[in-house]
Structures are given as C-alpha cells and as structure tokens.
Amino acid sequence: MADQTRADNLGAVTIRPPFDPELAPAEEAMRGKWSLSDETLPTIRRLMVEGAPGTEPADLTAGGRVRVEERHVPGPDGAPDVTLLILSPVEDRGPRAGIYHIHGGGMVSGDRTSDVGLVLPFVAEGSAVVVSVEYRLAPEHPDPAPLEDCYAALVWTAKNAVELGIDPERLLVMGTSSGGGLAAGTALLARDRAFPRLSHQVLIGPMLDDRFETHSSRMLDGEGTWDRGNNLYGWTSLLAGRRGGPDVSPYAAPARAEDLSGLPRTYIDVGSAESFRDEVLAYARRLSEGGVSVDLHMWGGAFHGFDRMAAHAAVSRASNATRDEFVRRALQS
C-alpha cells in the first residue's frame, strides 16, 4: 500500500504546536518506529501483543488481588465467537461497577490484553470488574466486523452482569485511540438499539473521523506516534474504498453522527499536537450541544499516547491523574 503517496494527496499541513519539552525526547525516540504499511503490520502486531524484546509481561493478577478469566461469547449473527478477558477482584464485596474496555491499535493491531494496564488498578483496588474485548481486526475483517464484535460482546456483558459481579446500572465503556473510536461507535449503537444503558463513556484520544478534512489530521508527517500516513492506513484498512466517501456509517466513524443526544456522560481527551485534536474538540462540542455532560481535556504539547510513552512528564502525570479521578467518580455514581 503506497501510504506516503496517498497521504500526500490529502494535502499536507505542516504547522503544529511544539511538543512539550519533557515529551519531546520520547517523541524523537519513537519517530518512524510505528510507521504502518502492509510490510510492517506483522511486526507491529507482534509488538503490540508481546511488547518490545526484553519486556516483562504484565502481571494481570496485580500480585494476587485480581482474578483473571477468559470467555468465548457469541459474536454477531453468523460470525465467530468473541474472546473476552475478564478481570475481577478476588475479594468478593458484592456487585461493582463494570468497565467494558476496548483496546487501541489503529483498527489493525492489539488484542484483549492491550491497554488493560490503564484499568487494572480499578480492579486491584476493588472498585470495578473489567471486561476487555478482542474484536476482529482490519484489513482482514473490515467494517462493520470490529464494531459489531464490540457491540455483541457488550450485550453479552450486560445480560450476564449479575453473574460477572457487575451492577448493571453502573456499566461504562472505555477505549483508547481506535478503541476510543470503537467505544464511541458502540455507545451510539447501544443508544440506537436501546440496549444496554451505559452510565459513562471514556474516550482517550479517540479515532473518530475518516475524512481528513481538519487541520490536525494533516499536520503531522513522520512526526508524533500517529501521523497522517498511519491514520490513512488505519482508516483505509477499516473502510477500503469507502474511506472519505458518502457511504460510511456514523457508527464506524462517529464524527459523522448527526445526533449526539442521549449518549452517556463523557470523558474525552486529546493532545494539542496530535492528529485527532480537531475531531475530538468538535465531537466534544457537539456532545455538549446535544445535552450530554462532557469533561473535555486538551493537553498542551502532547502527542498521541504521550501519557503512556512518557509517563514521567508533568503533563502525563496530570493527564493520568485527571482521567483516573473521573473514572473513580464514575465507578461510584
């Protein structure tokens, strides 16, 4: 796939805010290492699942405080079963809030264990049960397969909430990057199909718009961790020849949704120096105009995934603390 040529045809916009000085070294170290193409995709998929060489696998039991289980549950009609990772507190203290987690990976990589480090602390401290979905990946499984997998497994989670130790009145959906886009699309499906009722959606740097019409979607070329070339590859893998055209569902690209009313209370964040900036800001504004309570945070000088790749930086600590505080309040409400 001729990613760079196709990205250039979008029209480059080169003006961007500067990277935060504490984040800049991490951005420089990562530059070019996650460039997506048909040739690099197998390696990137392996790294997303296994981590870099020498990386210790995460202890999903959190030192014995978390019970780890996997289930295979019914997928969409006519499709394979969906695999779920279920993390629950070992100490039984009655029903807890549920976090339905959707991993990132540009629509093309990652699995049910990806990004769960963001939500594992809530299980370890006894506040939540986490259900993390492994949806089918593009380009082998284009839209609507990933989204319908996410929705089917959410329905199973809601219907089996009591067995899972989840309070069905406290079920939130959460995702990062493409997982944030899928979380937004899943919330739209839940609203429009009238099940289940979600209490909150937590959208972390979400991937929402396939059209490349904004300044930020074109401003990064070979910079950051998710530039216009990667973004084009991800969206084209998901939508193929429909990308940017009139026949894209708003569930696949939630920025296209005309009506954002009736959605759950929302946390949404983004960096000021990342490709998704403008679509996130527009989505937050439109949610608010639709009567949804929105907590919006734009982090100055931040690139995509900054809070995990440079967790030591002051802006990363502030971002993580702000998001975690929102989630903890959501779990108790």
DONU-729562 format. One record per residue (C-alpha): z, y, x; residue in one letter. Coordinates in steps of 0.05 Angstrom, whole numbers, padded with zeros to 5 digits, always signed. Layout:
# residues N
ZYXA/...
This chain:
# residues 333
+00000+00000+00000M/-00022+00066+00031A/+00044+00102+00017D/+00035+00164+00061Q/-00036+00179+00037T/-00014+00173-00035R/+00048+00214-00023A/+00005+00269+00009D/-00038+00271-00054N/+00024+00293-00092L/+00024+00359-00054G/+00077+00370-00001A/+00133+00420-00009V/+00168+00428+00057T/+00223+00478+00041I/+00291+00445+00034R/+00363+00466+00042P/+00393+00449+00111P/+00432+00385+00118F/+00508+00394+00123D/+00526+00396+00197P/+00573+00336+00191E/+00519+00296+00155L/+00460+00314+00200A/+00475+00262+00255P/+00476+00206+00203A/+00411+00230+00173E/+00379+00233+00241E/+00403+00162+00258A/+00375+00135+00192M/+00309+00173+00193R/+00250+00126+00185G/+00291+00062+00185K/+00285+00052+00110W/+00211+00070+00101S/+00186+00026+00045L/+00119-00009+00046S/+00093-00078+00028D/+00104-00097+00101E/+00175-00072+00108T/+00200-00093+00039L/+00223-00164+00060P/+00264-00136+00117T/+00295-00081+00074I/+00312-00132+00021R/+00347-00175+00072R/+00386-00116+00100L/+00407-00094+00030M/+00437-00162+00016V/+00462-00184+00085E/+00477-00117+00117G/+00459-00098+00188A/+00466-00151+00242P/+00539-00159+00261G/+00564-00130+00195T/+00623-00168+00166E/+00613-00189+00094P/+00657-00151+00045A/+00720-00185+00020D/+00707-00184-00054L/+00776-00213-00066T/+00808-00150-00037A/+00859-00192+00000G/+00871-00239-00058G/+00881-00186-00112R/+00813-00197-00145V/+00785-00259-00179R/+00711-00270-00164V/+00667-00307-00212E/+00592-00314-00226E/+00560-00329-00293R/+00489-00342-00314H/+00479-00310-00382V/+00420-00305-00430P/+00366-00256-00409G/+00315-00221-00454P/+00277-00265-00503D/+00231-00312-00465G/+00258-00290-00397A/+00303-00327-00347P/+00378-00323-00349D/+00412-00264-00314V/+00464-00274-00260T/+00528-00233-00264L/+00583-00222-00213L/+00649-00214-00249I/+00708-00183-00213L/+00775-00183-00249S/+00847-00170-00228P/+00886-00233-00210V/+00948-00204-00244E/+00940-00210-00319D/+00966-00148-00355R/+00924-00151-00418G/+00856-00120-00434P/+00829-00069-00385R/+00771-00022-00385A/+00704-00052-00366G/+00655-00024-00314I/+00585-00050-00324Y/+00554-00040-00255H/+00480-00034-00238I/+00462-00035-00165H/+00413+00011-00129G/+00355-00006-00083G/+00295+00035-00105G/+00278-00015-00161M/+00254-00063-00107V/+00316-00088-00069S/+00390-00104-00075G/+00430-00156-00113D/+00493-00163-00155R/+00537-00151-00094T/+00503-00087-00072S/+00544-00023-00081D/+00604-00061-00111V/+00648-00030-00057G/+00646+00032-00100L/+00681-00002-00158V/+00722-00057-00124L/+00783-00011-00115P/+00789-00002-00190F/+00795-00078-00199V/+00842-00086-00140A/+00890-00035-00169E/+00888-00069-00237G/+00851-00015-00276S/+00786-00049-00292A/+00743-00111-00298V/+00675-00103-00265V/+00611-00139-00287V/+00554-00128-00238S/+00485-00148-00259V/+00429-00179-00217E/+00365-00156-00251Y/+00295-00177-00233R/+00262-00133-00180L/+00195-00097-00178A/+00139-00104-00158P/+00142-00178-00175E/+00176-00160-00241H/+00153-00092-00264P/+00178-00051-00323D/+00207-00069-00372P/+00237-00131-00337A/+00292-00096-00296P/+00316-00053-00354L/+00314-00108-00406E/+00354-00153-00359D/+00406-00099-00353C/+00410-00089-00428Y/+00412-00163-00445A/+00470-00174-00397A/+00506-00113-00424L/+00501-00142-00494V/+00530-00208-00469W/+00586-00170-00434T/+00604-00131-00497A/+00602-00193-00541K/+00646-00231-00493N/+00692-00173-00476A/+00756-00206-00501V/+00743-00269-00460E/+00730-00225-00399L/+00794-00186-00408G/+00757-00123-00427I/+00778-00074-00480D/+00712-00066-00519P/+00730+00006-00535E/+00731+00023-00461R/+00665-00001-00433L/+00628+00045-00386L/+00561+00037-00349V/+00555+00058-00276M/+00499+00058-00226G/+00475+00088-00161T/+00405+00112-00145S/+00356+00066-00181S/+00417+00034-00211G/+00436+00103-00238G/+00367+00108-00269G/+00374+00039-00299L/+00444+00057-00324A/+00416+00119-00359A/+00360+00077-00389G/+00409+00023-00411T/+00453+00076-00444A/+00392+00102-00482L/+00375+00031-00505L/+00448+00019-00526A/+00446+00083-00567R/+00378+00068-00599D/+00392-00006-00613R/+00461+00013-00639A/+00499-00036-00593F/+00543-00034-00554P/+00582+00030-00558R/+00593+00058-00488L/+00651+00104-00472S/+00621+00136-00409H/+00561+00134-00362Q/+00570+00147-00288V/+00503+00165-00255L/+00507+00172-00180I/+00445+00205-00150G/+00403+00173-00206P/+00328+00159-00202M/+00303+00188-00268L/+00233+00216-00264D/+00167+00183-00242D/+00123+00245-00249R/+00135+00282-00182F/+00130+00350-00216E/+00192+00381-00186T/+00201+00418-00120H/+00254+00369-00095S/+00211+00307-00110S/+00160+00333-00059R/+00203+00369-00008M/+00223+00311+00038L/+00171+00278+00082D/+00201+00230+00133G/+00270+00262+00125E/+00333+00240+00090G/+00341+00168+00067T/+00295+00172+00006W/+00235+00216+00016D/+00173+00226-00028R/+00138+00166+00004G/+00196+00119-00013N/+00202+00149-00082N/+00128+00138-00095L/+00133+00066-00071Y/+00192+00052-00116G/+00162+00082-00178W/+00094+00052-00167T/+00125-00016-00156S/+00160-00009-00223L/+00104+00022-00264L/+00040+00007-00225A/-00019+00047-00252G/+00022+00078-00308R/+00064+00119-00260R/+00059+00192-00276G/+00016+00179-00337G/+00028+00185-00412P/+00046+00112-00424D/+00114+00108-00390V/+00175+00092-00433S/+00234+00141-00431P/+00278+00080-00421Y/+00243+00066-00355A/+00242+00140-00335A/+00300+00173-00373P/+00278+00243-00354A/+00222+00233-00405R/+00270+00222-00463A/+00262+00277-00514E/+00330+00267-00547D/+00393+00260-00505L/+00443+00269-00561S/+00491+00215-00579G/+00500+00190-00508L/+00568+00176-00477P/+00608+00225-00436R/+00572+00232-00369T/+00588+00240-00296Y/+00526+00256-00256I/+00519+00279-00184D/+00467+00293-00131V/+00457+00325-00063G/+00424+00392-00055S/+00377+00364-00001A/+00352+00301-00035E/+00290+00282-00074S/+00327+00272-00141F/+00360+00340-00142R/+00318+00376-00193D/+00311+00318-00242E/+00386+00307-00241V/+00401+00381-00254L/+00351+00382-00311A/+00379+00318-00341Y/+00450+00344-00339A/+00429+00409-00372R/+00392+00372-00427R/+00450+00325-00439L/+00495+00384-00448S/+00446+00417-00495E/+00447+00352-00534G/+00522+00358-00545G/+00543+00308-00491V/+00604+00324-00448S/+00578+00327-00376V/+00612+00331-00308D/+00557+00353-00260L/+00566+00359-00185H/+00514+00381-00134M/+00538+00372-00063W/+00511+00425-00015G/+00472+00399+00045G/+00477+00327+00022A/+00421+00275+00027F/+00413+00213-00016H/+00470+00164-00004G/+00508+00212+00041F/+00577+00193+00015D/+00570+00121+00039R/+00529+00132+00103M/+00574+00188+00128A/+00639+00175+00092A/+00679+00213+00145H/+00647+00280+00129A/+00687+00330+00088A/+00633+00335+00034V/+00631+00259+00028S/+00707+00255+00021R/+00704+00309-00033A/+00648+00274-00070S/+00682+00206-00068N/+00749+00234-00090A/+00718+00274-00147T/+00679+00214-00174R/+00737+00166-00167D/+00783+00214-00204E/+00733+00218-00261F/+00727+00143-00265V/+00802+00133-00265R/+00809+00181-00323R/+00752+00146-00359A/+00786+00078-00350L/+00849+00104-00383Q/+00817+00142-00441S/
